[in-house]
Amino acid sequence: MSDAFAHIPQEIIDDIIDLISSKTDLSSCTLVSRSWLTRSRRNLFAEVNLKDKGVQNQFHSFLAFLTANDKDSLLGPPISGCIQRVCIHNCRPLSKAREKINTDMLRSLLFLLPNLRDLELSKATLSGVTPSDPAGWLVSRPIHLDSLSLLGTTTVSQNPSEIIASLCLFSSIKVLRIEMFVTVEGFERLYSYPQNLTAQSTHPLLSTEDPYFPSRLRVSSIKSPNYSQTPFFLALIAKTASAETITDVDVACRTSDQIRALGSFLSVVGRRIKKITVDVIKLSSESHSNLTPSDILQASNLSACTALTHLTLRMTLHPYHREMNIIAFTAVRTFLSVTPTTAQTVILEIQLTGLNHFYELWDLYLHRIRSTAASEFTDLQSAIKQREEVRKFCIRWGDMQRDRLEEQVIDGLQLFARAQLSELDADGILCFESM
């Protein structure tokens, strides 16, 4: 390196390296000089993805690589200290046996990565390891994550015991995402979680006496998109130290037992909740045969959230079912009526149905939406204007069968919504966000 270049402040070199996104270029930067090595290596290894077939073998090789690298100081700063995010994704078809990652392997990974902030396990199978000394098995240092995502996770035991044992490895998790599946003889199905409060109170997996129960776990936000898991995981979180730290709840509720579970959970943690997402996707007699609309509101216990600042309501919008649209919008307005006055932001997530029947006939689809929901949007505007504390009303559009909507559909929907919510738009309250 030239003398002139050697006198460039390290901060400027670091800023230049931070602008490089190509892995190939970052790899080349590590060879320029020792002053370039630390920052280049940190950015190069900030995220690690194990996603090819043979994840289990990759996992073992990865742990061996980290151990060997940490012992060789001549190679520069240890790579283990650079890694902030690890994603483990099993690419095998769902019909085939998934490769297993046992809880001891997970513990070793956490032990070797002192700066890990985000961990994602996708379509992986967890198996348990029973150590002779449960207390000594736990990682000696506190493990704090920004996010832990267990997506499409299965377990060998065909119940959540390995999930619970894995959670006891962590001290705190800001955002916990859980969506668990169970594979039985190659057949993909959901584990049958206990739904009512009585069954949960005596469930052996929710016993705090178990040495692997994560009693000290502190979670700030929980997200569980599968409604059948809602009662169990809310009961689990309520029995941990998370009851004193959780501020954000986003769990799906479709049945009376699930709504009661949410209400019971909020009776414990409601005063701490600042953000909550409530489902109004299926408020029909079929979903809640033993609850009236007023019962649903009382059971959800939304009024317990005395510090609430953000309320998100999820609903569906149908092009041909005006009656269902009326039910959904009525539920939205009713939930708004019992929301604590501390809530200043209201978000409406609208899942569209029937788009597949209108392939590229978007004008016809928009016409059907306008004819079945125009008056409901207008009535919703009146309900929001009555809540003088609301400073922001945001609409997010989504498709129940697709990852993303066509731009033409989004533009048409937003024009329609602005016309029906013109007063909110004029007041600067209305906005739109991506799902």
Residue pairs with C-beta under 8 A, 6 or more apart in sequence:
1 32
1 33
6 35
10 35
13 35
13 36
13 39
14 39
17 26
17 29
17 36
17 39
17 40
17 43
18 39
18 43
20 26
20 29
20 40
20 43
23 44
26 40
26 43
26 44
27 40
27 44
29 36
29 40
30 36
30 37
30 40
30 41
30 44
30 76
32 40
34 76
37 76
37 77
38 76
38 77
41 76
41 77
41 79
41 82
42 77
42 82
43 82
44 82
45 79
45 82
45 83
46 82
46 83
46 84
46 85
47 83
47 84
47 85
47 86
47 87
48 62
48 83
48 85
48 86
48 87
49 86
49 87
49 89
50 58
50 59
50 62
50 86
50 87
50 88
50 89
51 87
51 88
51 89
51 90
51 91
52 58
52 91
53 91
53 92
54 99
55 88
55 89
55 90
55 91
55 99
55 101
55 124
56 99
56 100
56 101
59 88
59 101
59 105
59 109
60 105
62 109
63 105
63 108
63 109
63 112
65 79
66 79
66 80
66 112
66 113
67 112
69 75
69 78
69 79
69 80
70 78
70 79
70 80
70 112
80 112
80 113
80 114
81 114
81 115
82 115
83 113
83 115
83 116
84 115
84 116
84 117
84 118
85 116
85 117
85 118
85 119
85 120
86 109
86 113
86 116
86 118
86 119
86 120
87 120
87 122
88 101
88 120
88 121
88 122
88 124
89 120
89 122
89 123
89 124
90 98
90 99
90 122
90 123
90 124
90 125
91 123
92 98
92 99
92 123
94 123
94 183
94 188
95 186
95 188
96 186
97 183
97 186
98 123
98 124
98 125
98 154
98 183
99 124
99 125
100 125
100 126
100 127
100 156
101 121
101 124
101 125
101 126
101 127
102 126
102 127
102 128
102 129
103 126
103 127
103 128
103 129
103 162
103 165
103 166
103 169
104 129
104 131
104 137
106 126
106 166
106 169
107 137
107 138
107 139
107 169
109 116
110 116
110 139
110 143
110 169
110 170
111 139
114 141
116 143
116 145
117 145
117 146
117 147
118 145
118 146
118 147
118 148
118 149
119 145
119 147
119 148
119 149
120 147
120 148
120 149
120 151
121 149
121 150
121 151
121 153
122 149
122 151
122 152
122 153
123 151
123 152
123 153
123 154
124 153
124 154
125 153
125 154
125 155
125 156
125 183
126 153
126 154
126 155
126 156
126 162
126 163
126 166
127 155
127 156
127 162
128 156
128 157
128 161
128 162
128 165
131 137
134 211
134 212
135 211
138 168
138 169
139 169
142 171
142 172
143 169
143 170
143 171
144 170
144 171
144 172
144 173
145 170
145 172
145 173
145 174
146 173
146 174
146 175
147 173
147 174
147 175
147 176
147 177
148 170
148 173
148 175
148 176
148 177
149 177
150 163
150 166
150 177
150 178
150 179
150 180
151 177
151 179
152 179
152 180
152 181
153 163
153 178
153 179
153 180
153 181
154 180
154 181
154 182
154 183
155 161
155 162
155 163
155 180
155 182
156 162
158 182
158 184
158 191
159 182
159 191
159 205
160 180
160 191
160 193
160 205
160 232
161 205
163 178
163 180
164 205
164 210
164 212
164 213
164 214
164 236
165 212
167 214
167 217
168 212
168 213
168 214
168 215
168 216
168 217
170 214
170 217
171 216
171 217
171 218
172 217
172 218
172 219
172 220
172 245
173 217
173 218
173 219
173 220
174 219
174 220
174 221
175 220
175 221
175 222
175 223
175 248
176 219
176 221
176 222
176 223
177 223
177 224
178 222
178 223
178 224
178 229
178 233
179 224
179 225
179 226
179 229
180 191
180 226
180 229
181 188
181 189
181 190
181 191
182 189
182 190
182 191
190 226
190 228
192 228
193 228
193 229
193 231
193 232
194 200
194 203
194 231
194 232
195 228
195 231
195 255
195 257
195 258
195 261
196 231
196 257
196 260
197 231
197 235
197 257
197 260
197 261
197 264
200 206
200 231
200 232
200 235
200 261
203 232
203 235
204 210
206 213
206 232
206 235
206 236
206 239
207 213
208 215
208 239
213 239
214 240
215 239
215 240
215 241
216 240
216 241
217 240
217 241
217 242
218 240
218 241
218 242
218 244
218 245
219 237
219 240
219 242
219 245
219 246
220 242
220 245
220 246
220 247
220 248
221 246
221 247
221 248
221 249
221 250
221 275
222 233
222 234
222 237
222 242
222 246
222 248
222 249
222 250
222 251
223 250
223 251
224 230
224 233
224 250
224 251
224 252
225 252
226 252
227 251
227 252
227 253
227 254
227 255
227 258
227 279
230 251
230 252
230 253
230 258
230 261
230 262
231 257
231 258
231 261
233 251
234 251
234 261
234 262
234 264
234 265
235 261
235 265
237 243
237 246
237 265
238 264
238 265
238 268
238 269
242 269
243 268
243 269
244 272
245 272
246 269
246 272
246 273
247 272
247 273
247 274
247 275
248 273
248 274
248 275
248 276
249 262
249 265
249 266
249 269
249 273
249 275
249 276
249 277
250 275
250 276
250 277
250 312
251 262
251 277
252 258
252 279
253 259
253 261
253 262
253 278
253 279
253 300
254 279
254 281
254 282
254 287
255 287
255 288
256 288
256 289
256 290
256 291
256 296
256 299
259 288
259 291
259 296
259 299
259 300
260 299
262 299
262 300
262 301
263 298
263 299
263 300
263 301
263 304
264 301
266 273
266 300
266 301
266 302
266 304
266 305
267 301
267 304
270 301
270 304
270 305
270 306
271 304
271 305
271 306
271 307
272 307
273 304
273 305
273 307
273 308
274 307
274 308
274 309
274 310
275 308
275 309
275 310
275 311
275 312
276 302
276 305
276 308
276 310
276 311
276 312
277 312
277 313
277 314
277 349
278 300
278 302
278 311
278 312
278 313
278 314
278 335
279 314
280 313
280 314
280 315
280 328
280 331
280 332
280 335
281 314
281 315
281 316
281 328
281 351
283 293
283 296
283 327
283 328
283 331
284 324
284 327
288 295
288 296
291 299
293 330
293 331
293 334
296 331
297 334
297 335
297 338
300 335
302 308
302 335
302 338
302 339
302 340
303 338
303 340
305 340
306 340
306 342
307 340
307 342
308 339
308 340
308 342
308 343
309 342
309 343
309 344
309 345
310 343
310 344
310 345
310 346
310 347
311 335
311 336
311 339
311 343
311 345
311 346
311 347
312 346
312 347
312 348
312 349
313 332
313 335
313 346
313 347
313 348
313 349
314 349
314 351
315 328
315 329
315 331
315 332
315 348
315 349
315 350
315 351
316 324
316 328
316 350
316 351
316 352
316 353
316 400
317 325
317 328
317 350
317 351
317 352
317 353
317 369
317 373
318 324
318 325
318 353
318 354
318 372
319 353
319 354
319 358
319 365
319 368
319 369
319 372
320 354
320 368
320 372
321 372
322 371
322 372
322 373
325 372
325 373
325 376
326 376
329 373
329 376
329 377
329 379
329 380
332 348
332 380
332 383
333 379
333 380
333 383
336 346
336 383
336 384
336 387
337 383
339 346
339 387
341 387
341 389
342 389
343 387
343 389
343 390
344 389
344 390
344 391
344 392
345 390
345 391
345 392
345 393
345 394
346 384
346 387
346 390
346 392
346 393
346 394
347 393
347 394
347 395
347 396
347 433
348 380
348 393
348 394
348 395
348 396
349 396
349 398
349 435
350 395
350 396
350 397
350 398
351 398
351 399
351 400
352 369
352 397
352 398
352 399
352 400
352 405
352 409
353 400
354 365
354 368
355 365
355 399
355 401
355 402
355 405
355 409
356 401
358 364
358 365
358 368
362 406
362 408
362 409
362 412
363 412
365 409
366 409
366 412
366 413
366 416
369 413
369 416
370 416
374 416
374 420
377 416
377 417
377 420
377 421
378 420
378 421
380 421
381 420
381 421
381 423
381 424
384 390
384 393
384 424
384 429
385 423
385 424
390 429
391 429
392 429
392 431
393 421
393 424
393 429
393 430
393 431
394 430
394 431
394 432
394 433
395 414
395 417
395 430
395 431
395 432
395 433
396 432
396 433
396 434
396 435
397 405
397 409
397 410
397 413
397 414
397 432
397 435
398 405
398 435
399 405
414 432
417 430
417 432
418 425
418 430
421 430
424 430
